[in-house]
Amino acid sequence: MEYLNPKALSASIVYSLLGIVILVISFYLFNKLTPGTLRKEILEDHNNALAILVAAFMLSIAIIISAAIHG
């Protein structure tokens, strides 16, 4: 029943939003640091290797953020 605690619930929401913001910022930086545009390469040129790389990047950043939030 400790999950229904309003303080814990609000902290979870704040940390989740913070994690999403950090993930979006890191993806934006990744997009700026790589040559070309990721959107064009993945959607128009159908570059599957780049799509897998971007997915792996986002998963790794998400795992790092969740580990940092949960201690």
Number of C-alpha atoms within 10 A of each C-alpha: 4 8 9 8 10 10 10 12 13 11 12 15 11 12 16 15 12 14 19 14 12 15 20 14 12 15 16 11 11 15 15 12 10 9 8 10 11 18 12 11 14 16 11 9 10 12 13 12 10 13 16 12 11 17 11 12 16 17 13 13 17 16 12 13 19 14 10 10 13 8 6
